Amino acid sequence: MKIRLRSFGYVLAIVLIALIVAWVGRNTWWDLRQLHRSFSSVQAEDVYLPEYVETTIRKLNENVILAVQNHDPVEKNAFQDQSNDLGQWIRSKQNTLTTPEQRQMMKLIGDEFERYISQSHELIDKEDQFALTPAKAILLDEVQSNAAPTVALCEQLEESERAEQIHFVKDSREALVWVQELLIVVLLMLAFLIVSVVIAIYTGVIGPLRVELLKSRTLAVRNEKLASLGTLAAGIAHEIRNPLTAINVRLHCLKKNLAADSSEQEDATIIGSEIQRLEHIVQEFLQFARPAEPKFVVVSADSLIAKVSSLLGGQLERSSIHLDIESKPDIWARVDPRQIEQVLINLIQNSAESIGHHGTITIRVGSENARLNGRMSNIVSIAVSDTGKGIAPEVQKHLFDPFFTTKEEGTGLGLVIASRIIEKHGGKLECNSEPNCGATFTISLPYVKTEQMNDPAT
């Protein structure tokens, strides 16, 4: 569950970062487009437009003066051609300027230029009036006077464009700084996104695979040790069992010849109980060495818990231990009932020993989707929890090691045998505990669907 929540958090964070990066990239692209449009709108031709008009008008003034003074038709034609070209050029530029004020000013320049052309044609038609030298000076003044309004408007347009250029350069610098900052943010976001993706992949895929691989290796090593120990235990158990049988037979014969209330009879009884304990240990050794193959049947989890509860209910009541059962109906598993009951009895008795007196043992039965045997699948979960003193972390590491025990008279095989039984059922047995907070042993078994209950292949 924690892995799922962590993976979901990483995916959510990656999605949010990707959205932020997309938003920043969109804004950066928009700002660059706006800047490109601004550069495109400031054409070199438009920047020098007023100067071009002024220069052309000066040439036209010279054409007018030469045409009047020299009565030269070539100069008249040159004035006519150049004025027509400049007039058309001014009209074509009226809609290319940046601001409405500049476009309006260009229109005024066009109007003044039309007026200038009209006045210049009138001077050319009066060429005979300017034949004398004093009249030439008057001609020059009148030509310049006619051109003055157009030149003045060109100077105003030039000032306006200069101010516009200054404003454009300022805006461009601010835009470039903003774009630079956005690009830095995008790079940082992309770096964080890459790191997050790597972490998410490691946490969601590689990490769990490494954990599963480590568990598999540990399980393989443990199974190899168990196999070796099983062979050794089987040999030792057989070697011990035969003498014990002989001793037990001889003891039974001796007890018949002893007085009922004698000290010898009491000693014989103690020897007999110790022989029974040794036989129980030998039996555990044999069960550990050669566990019986499970005989599978499909049963409900409720029936297993009910059977164990009826067997241990009286024993738990004498110790003031309450057995609480939390079970969901219609949960089925394919198991060997006797072996699973043996496992449950072992776990409940261990919990009772941990509690001592006055406590609660809770059995929770449910179904969920969890990882079992290296893949996600539906499982039956049977958890045995107690309110005992808990298990220390250093003890938990060796709980399922053969012959490891914290009990004075234990063999250290109970949990090992329980774990092997569950493994033969295709499941697993796990422990979760903290000191002074009780312990929980969880049995995970393959879940049997309703439609599989009558299928012999399941």
C-alpha positions as CSV (number, residue, x, y, z in Angstrom):
1,M,0.0,0.0,0.0
2,K,2.9,2.4,0.9
3,I,4.6,1.6,-2.4
4,R,1.3,2.3,-4.3
5,L,0.9,5.7,-2.5
6,R,4.5,6.6,-3.1
7,S,4.3,5.7,-6.8
8,F,1.1,7.6,-7.1
9,G,2.7,10.6,-5.5
10,Y,5.7,10.5,-7.9
11,V,3.4,10.2,-10.9
12,L,1.3,13.2,-9.7
13,A,4.5,15.2,-9.1
14,I,5.8,14.3,-12.6
15,V,2.5,15.3,-14.2
16,L,2.4,18.7,-12.3
17,I,6.0,19.4,-13.3
18,A,5.3,18.5,-16.9
19,L,2.3,20.9,-16.9
20,I,4.5,23.6,-15.4
21,V,7.2,23.0,-18.0
22,A,4.6,23.1,-20.8
23,W,3.1,26.3,-19.4
24,V,6.5,28.0,-19.2
25,G,7.5,26.7,-22.6
26,R,4.3,28.1,-24.1
27,N,4.9,31.5,-22.5
28,T,8.5,31.5,-23.7
29,W,7.4,30.7,-27.2
30,W,4.7,33.4,-27.2
31,D,7.2,36.0,-25.9
32,L,9.7,35.0,-28.6
33,R,7.0,35.3,-31.3
34,Q,6.0,38.7,-30.0
35,L,9.6,39.8,-30.0
36,H,10.0,38.5,-33.5
37,R,7.0,40.4,-34.6
38,S,8.4,43.6,-33.0
39,F,11.7,43.1,-34.8
40,S,9.8,42.5,-38.1
41,S,7.8,45.6,-37.6
42,V,10.9,47.8,-37.2
43,Q,12.2,47.8,-40.7
44,A,15.4,49.6,-41.6
45,E,13.5,51.2,-44.5
46,D,10.9,52.6,-42.1
47,V,13.6,53.9,-39.7
48,Y,15.1,56.0,-42.4
49,L,11.8,57.0,-44.0
50,P,11.7,60.7,-42.9
51,E,15.3,61.1,-44.0
52,Y,14.6,59.6,-47.4
53,V,11.6,61.9,-47.9
54,E,13.7,65.0,-46.9
55,T,16.5,64.0,-49.2
56,T,14.2,63.4,-52.1
57,I,12.4,66.8,-51.5
58,R,15.8,68.5,-51.6
59,K,16.5,66.9,-55.0
60,L,13.0,68.0,-56.2
61,N,13.8,71.5,-55.1
62,E,16.9,71.5,-57.2
63,N,14.9,70.2,-60.1
64,V,12.3,73.0,-59.7
65,I,15.0,75.7,-59.5
66,L,16.9,74.3,-62.6
67,A,13.7,73.9,-64.5
68,V,12.7,77.5,-63.8
69,Q,16.1,79.1,-64.3
70,N,17.2,77.2,-67.4
71,H,13.8,76.6,-68.9
72,D,15.0,73.0,-69.2
73,P,12.2,70.5,-70.1
74,V,14.4,67.6,-69.0
75,E,14.5,68.9,-65.5
76,K,10.7,69.4,-65.6
77,N,10.2,65.8,-66.6
78,A,12.7,64.6,-64.0
79,F,10.7,66.6,-61.3
80,Q,7.5,65.1,-62.6
81,D,8.8,61.5,-62.5
82,Q,10.5,61.8,-59.1
83,S,7.6,63.5,-57.5
84,N,5.2,60.9,-58.8
85,D,7.5,58.1,-57.5
86,L,7.8,59.8,-54.1
87,G,4.1,60.4,-53.8
88,Q,3.3,56.7,-54.5
89,W,6.0,55.6,-52.1
90,I,4.6,57.8,-49.3
91,R,1.1,56.4,-49.9
92,S,2.4,52.8,-49.8
93,K,4.1,53.5,-46.4
94,Q,1.1,55.0,-44.6
95,N,0.0,51.6,-43.3
96,T,3.4,50.1,-42.5
97,L,4.3,52.3,-39.5
98,T,4.0,51.0,-36.0
99,T,1.8,53.4,-34.1
100,P,-1.5,55.1,-35.2
101,E,0.1,58.5,-34.5
102,Q,2.9,57.7,-36.9
103,R,0.5,56.5,-39.6
104,Q,-1.5,59.7,-39.2
105,M,1.6,61.8,-39.4
106,M,2.6,59.9,-42.6
107,K,-0.8,60.8,-44.0
108,L,-0.3,64.5,-43.2
109,I,3.1,64.2,-44.9
110,G,1.4,62.8,-48.0
111,D,-1.1,65.7,-48.0
112,E,1.6,68.3,-47.6
113,F,3.6,66.7,-50.3
114,E,0.7,66.9,-52.7
115,R,0.4,70.6,-51.8
116,Y,4.1,71.0,-52.4
117,I,3.9,69.4,-55.8
118,S,1.0,71.7,-56.8
119,Q,2.9,74.7,-55.6
120,S,6.1,73.6,-57.4
121,H,4.1,73.2,-60.7
122,E,2.8,76.7,-60.3
123,L,6.4,78.0,-59.9
124,I,7.5,76.1,-63.0
125,D,4.7,77.6,-65.0
126,K,5.8,81.1,-63.9
127,E,9.4,80.6,-65.0
128,D,9.5,83.9,-66.9
129,Q,9.1,85.9,-63.6
130,F,12.4,84.6,-62.2
131,A,14.7,85.5,-65.0
132,L,16.5,88.3,-63.1
133,T,19.1,87.7,-60.3
134,P,17.0,89.2,-57.5
135,A,14.1,87.0,-58.6
136,K,16.3,83.9,-58.3
137,A,16.8,84.5,-54.6
138,I,13.0,84.9,-54.3
139,L,12.6,81.6,-56.2
140,L,14.9,79.8,-53.8
141,D,13.1,81.2,-50.8
142,E,9.7,80.2,-52.2
143,V,10.8,76.7,-53.2
144,Q,12.2,76.2,-49.7
145,S,9.0,77.7,-48.1
146,N,6.8,75.3,-50.1
147,A,8.9,72.4,-48.9
148,A,9.1,73.5,-45.3
149,P,5.8,72.0,-44.0
150,T,6.6,68.6,-45.5
151,V,10.2,68.8,-44.1
152,A,8.8,69.8,-40.6
153,L,6.4,66.9,-40.6
154,C,9.3,64.6,-41.6
155,E,11.3,65.8,-38.6
156,Q,8.4,65.2,-36.3
157,L,8.0,61.7,-37.7
158,E,11.7,61.2,-37.2
159,E,11.5,62.2,-33.5
160,S,8.5,59.9,-33.0
161,E,10.4,57.0,-34.6
162,R,13.4,57.7,-32.5
163,A,11.3,57.6,-29.3
164,E,9.6,54.4,-30.6
165,Q,13.0,52.9,-31.2
166,I,14.2,53.7,-27.7
167,H,11.0,52.2,-26.2
168,F,11.3,49.2,-28.5
169,V,14.9,48.6,-27.3
170,K,13.9,48.8,-23.7
171,D,11.0,46.4,-24.2
172,S,13.2,44.1,-26.1
173,R,15.8,44.0,-23.3
174,E,13.1,43.3,-20.7
175,A,11.6,40.6,-22.9
176,L,15.0,39.0,-23.4
177,V,15.6,39.0,-19.7
178,W,12.2,37.4,-19.1
179,V,12.8,34.8,-21.8
180,Q,16.2,34.1,-20.2
181,E,14.7,33.6,-16.8
182,L,11.9,31.4,-18.2
183,L,14.5,29.2,-20.0
184,I,16.5,28.8,-16.7
185,V,13.2,27.8,-15.0
186,V,12.5,25.3,-17.8
187,L,16.0,23.8,-17.6
188,L,15.6,23.5,-13.8
189,M,12.2,21.9,-14.2
190,L,13.4,19.5,-16.8
191,A,16.3,18.5,-14.6
192,F,14.0,18.0,-11.7
193,L,11.6,16.1,-14.0
194,I,14.4,13.8,-15.2
195,V,15.5,13.1,-11.6
196,S,11.9,12.5,-10.6
197,V,11.4,10.1,-13.5
198,V,14.5,8.2,-12.5
199,I,13.5,8.1,-8.9
200,A,9.9,7.0,-9.8
201,I,11.3,4.2,-12.1
202,Y,13.7,3.1,-9.4
203,T,11.1,3.2,-6.7
204,G,8.2,1.7,-8.7
205,V,10.1,-0.9,-10.8
206,I,13.8,-1.4,-9.9
207,G,13.5,-1.1,-6.2
208,P,10.7,-3.7,-5.8
209,L,12.5,-6.0,-8.2
210,R,15.7,-5.7,-6.1
211,V,13.7,-6.4,-3.0
212,E,12.0,-9.4,-4.6
213,L,15.4,-10.7,-5.9
214,L,16.9,-10.3,-2.4
215,K,14.0,-12.1,-0.9
216,S,14.3,-14.9,-3.5
217,R,18.0,-15.3,-2.9
218,T,17.4,-15.3,0.9
219,L,14.7,-17.9,0.5
220,A,16.8,-20.0,-1.8
221,V,19.7,-20.0,0.8
222,R,17.3,-20.7,3.6
223,N,15.7,-23.6,1.7
224,E,19.1,-25.0,0.9
225,K,20.0,-24.8,4.6
226,L,16.7,-26.4,5.6
227,A,17.2,-29.2,3.2
228,S,20.6,-30.0,4.7
229,L,19.3,-29.6,8.2
230,G,16.3,-31.8,7.3
231,T,18.5,-34.6,6.2
232,L,20.6,-34.3,9.3
233,A,17.5,-34.0,11.5
234,A,15.9,-37.1,10.0
235,G,19.0,-39.2,10.7
236,I,19.3,-38.0,14.3
237,A,15.6,-38.4,14.9
238,H,15.7,-42.0,13.8
239,E,18.8,-42.7,15.8
240,I,17.1,-41.3,18.9
241,R,13.7,-42.7,18.3
242,N,14.7,-46.4,18.5
243,P,16.5,-46.1,21.9
244,L,13.6,-44.0,23.3
245,T,11.1,-46.7,22.3
246,A,13.2,-49.3,24.1
247,I,13.6,-47.1,27.2
248,N,9.9,-46.4,27.2
249,V,9.0,-50.1,27.0
250,R,11.4,-51.0,29.8
251,L,10.1,-48.1,31.9
252,H,6.5,-49.4,31.5
253,C,7.6,-52.8,32.7
254,L,9.4,-51.4,35.7
255,K,6.5,-49.2,36.8
256,K,4.3,-52.4,37.2
257,N,6.7,-53.7,39.8
258,L,6.9,-50.4,41.8
259,A,4.6,-49.4,44.7
260,A,2.0,-46.9,43.8
261,D,3.0,-44.2,46.3
262,S,6.7,-44.9,46.4
263,S,9.4,-42.4,45.5
264,E,10.5,-44.8,42.8
265,Q,7.1,-44.6,41.2
266,E,7.3,-40.8,41.2
267,D,10.7,-40.9,39.6
268,A,9.4,-43.3,37.0
269,T,6.5,-41.0,36.2
270,I,8.9,-38.0,35.8
271,I,11.1,-40.1,33.5
272,G,8.1,-41.1,31.5
273,S,7.0,-37.5,31.0
274,E,10.5,-36.5,29.9
275,I,10.5,-39.5,27.4
276,Q,7.2,-38.2,26.0
277,R,8.7,-34.7,25.7
278,L,11.7,-36.2,23.8
279,E,9.3,-38.2,21.6
280,H,7.5,-34.9,20.9
281,I,10.8,-33.3,19.9
282,V,11.7,-36.2,17.7
283,Q,8.3,-36.0,16.1
284,E,8.9,-32.3,15.3
285,F,12.3,-33.2,13.9
286,L,10.8,-35.7,11.6
287,Q,8.0,-33.3,10.6
288,F,10.6,-30.7,9.8
289,A,12.8,-33.1,7.9
290,R,10.0,-34.7,5.9
291,P,6.9,-32.5,6.0
292,A,3.7,-34.3,4.7
293,E,2.4,-33.2,1.4
294,P,-0.8,-31.2,1.7
295,K,-4.1,-32.8,0.7
296,F,-5.9,-29.9,-0.9
297,V,-9.6,-29.1,-0.6
298,V,-11.5,-25.9,-1.1
299,V,-12.8,-24.6,2.3
300,S,-14.1,-21.3,3.6
301,A,-11.7,-19.4,5.9
302,D,-14.6,-19.0,8.4
303,S,-14.7,-22.8,9.0
304,L,-10.9,-22.9,9.6
305,I,-11.1,-20.1,12.2
306,A,-14.2,-21.6,13.8
307,K,-12.5,-25.0,14.3
308,V,-9.4,-23.5,15.9
309,S,-11.5,-21.2,18.1
310,S,-13.4,-24.1,19.5
311,L,-10.2,-26.1,20.1
312,L,-8.4,-23.2,22.0
313,G,-11.3,-21.3,23.4
314,G,-11.2,-23.0,26.8
315,Q,-7.5,-22.7,27.2
316,L,-7.5,-19.0,26.4
317,E,-10.4,-18.3,28.8
318,R,-8.4,-19.8,31.7
319,S,-5.7,-17.3,31.0
320,S,-8.3,-14.4,30.7
321,I,-7.3,-14.0,27.0
322,H,-10.1,-12.9,24.7
323,L,-10.2,-14.3,21.2
324,D,-11.7,-11.7,18.8
325,I,-12.5,-12.8,15.2
326,E,-13.0,-10.3,12.4
327,S,-13.9,-12.2,9.2
328,K,-15.7,-11.5,5.9
329,P,-18.0,-14.2,4.5
330,D,-17.5,-16.1,1.3
331,I,-13.7,-16.1,1.4
332,W,-12.5,-19.5,0.0
333,A,-9.0,-21.0,-0.2
334,R,-7.6,-24.3,-1.5
335,V,-5.7,-25.8,1.5
336,D,-5.1,-28.8,3.6
337,P,-7.4,-28.0,6.6
338,R,-5.4,-30.0,9.1
339,Q,-2.1,-28.4,8.2
340,I,-3.5,-24.8,8.2
341,E,-5.2,-25.5,11.6
342,Q,-1.8,-26.7,12.9
343,V,-0.3,-23.4,11.8
344,L,-3.1,-21.3,13.3
345,I,-2.9,-23.2,16.6
346,N,0.9,-22.7,16.7
347,L,0.5,-18.9,16.1
348,I,-2.3,-18.5,18.6
349,Q,-0.4,-20.4,21.3
350,N,2.7,-18.3,20.7
351,S,0.5,-15.2,21.0
352,A,-1.0,-16.5,24.3
353,E,2.5,-17.2,25.7
354,S,3.5,-13.6,24.7
355,I,0.5,-12.2,26.5
356,G,0.6,-14.4,29.6
357,H,-2.7,-13.2,31.2
358,H,-5.3,-10.6,30.5
359,G,-5.1,-9.7,26.8
360,T,-6.6,-10.0,23.4
361,I,-5.8,-12.1,20.4
362,T,-7.5,-10.9,17.1
363,I,-7.8,-13.0,14.0
364,R,-8.6,-11.0,10.9
365,V,-9.6,-12.7,7.7
366,G,-9.9,-10.8,4.4
367,S,-9.1,-10.7,0.8
368,E,-7.0,-8.2,-1.1
369,N,-4.7,-7.7,-4.1
370,A,-1.1,-8.1,-3.1
371,R,2.2,-9.4,-4.4
372,L,2.5,-13.2,-3.9
373,N,5.2,-15.4,-5.5
374,G,6.6,-12.4,-7.5
375,R,3.4,-11.2,-9.0
376,M,0.3,-9.2,-8.1
377,S,-2.7,-11.5,-7.4
378,N,-5.8,-11.9,-5.2
379,I,-5.0,-13.4,-1.9
380,V,-6.7,-14.6,1.3
381,S,-5.1,-12.9,4.3
382,I,-5.3,-14.4,7.8
383,A,-3.7,-12.2,10.4
384,V,-3.1,-13.2,14.0
385,S,-2.5,-10.2,16.2
386,D,-1.9,-10.0,20.0
387,T,-1.5,-7.4,22.7
388,G,1.6,-9.1,24.1
389,K,5.1,-7.7,24.7
390,G,6.1,-7.8,21.1
391,I,9.3,-9.1,19.4
392,A,12.6,-7.3,19.3
393,P,14.0,-6.5,15.9
394,E,17.1,-8.6,16.4
395,V,14.9,-11.6,17.2
396,Q,12.6,-11.0,14.2
397,K,15.6,-11.5,11.9
398,H,15.9,-15.2,13.1
399,L,12.3,-16.1,13.7
400,F,12.2,-18.5,10.8
401,D,15.7,-20.0,11.4
402,P,15.7,-23.6,12.4
403,F,16.4,-24.3,16.1
404,F,16.3,-20.6,17.0
405,T,14.1,-20.1,20.1
406,T,13.7,-17.7,23.0
407,K,11.8,-20.3,25.1
408,E,13.5,-22.4,27.7
409,E,11.9,-25.7,26.5
410,G,11.4,-24.8,22.8
411,T,13.0,-26.6,19.8
412,G,12.9,-23.6,17.5
413,L,11.0,-25.6,14.9
414,G,7.4,-24.4,15.3
415,L,7.5,-21.3,13.1
416,V,9.9,-23.0,10.7
417,I,7.4,-25.9,10.2
418,A,4.5,-23.4,9.9
419,S,6.4,-21.4,7.3
420,R,7.2,-24.5,5.2
421,I,3.5,-25.6,5.4
422,I,2.4,-22.2,4.1
423,E,5.0,-22.3,1.4
424,K,3.8,-25.7,0.2
425,H,0.3,-24.1,-0.1
426,G,1.8,-21.5,-2.5
427,G,1.6,-18.7,0.2
428,K,3.8,-16.9,2.7
429,L,4.0,-16.3,6.4
430,E,5.2,-12.9,7.6
431,C,5.7,-11.2,10.9
432,N,5.3,-7.5,11.9
433,S,6.1,-6.4,15.4
434,E,7.5,-3.7,17.6
435,P,8.6,-4.1,21.3
436,N,5.8,-3.5,23.8
437,C,3.3,-3.2,20.9
438,G,2.3,-6.8,20.3
439,A,2.9,-8.8,17.2
440,T,1.1,-9.7,14.0
441,F,1.7,-12.9,12.0
442,T,0.0,-12.8,8.6
443,I,-0.7,-15.8,6.4
444,S,-1.2,-15.1,2.7
445,L,-2.8,-17.8,0.6
446,P,-4.0,-17.9,-3.1
447,Y,-7.6,-16.8,-3.4
448,V,-10.2,-19.2,-4.9
449,K,-13.0,-17.6,-6.9
450,T,-16.5,-19.0,-6.7
451,E,-16.4,-20.4,-10.3
452,Q,-13.2,-22.2,-9.4
453,M,-14.6,-24.0,-6.4
454,N,-15.8,-27.1,-8.3
455,D,-12.8,-27.1,-10.8
456,P,-10.5,-30.0,-10.0
457,A,-7.6,-28.1,-11.7
458,T,-7.6,-25.3,-9.0
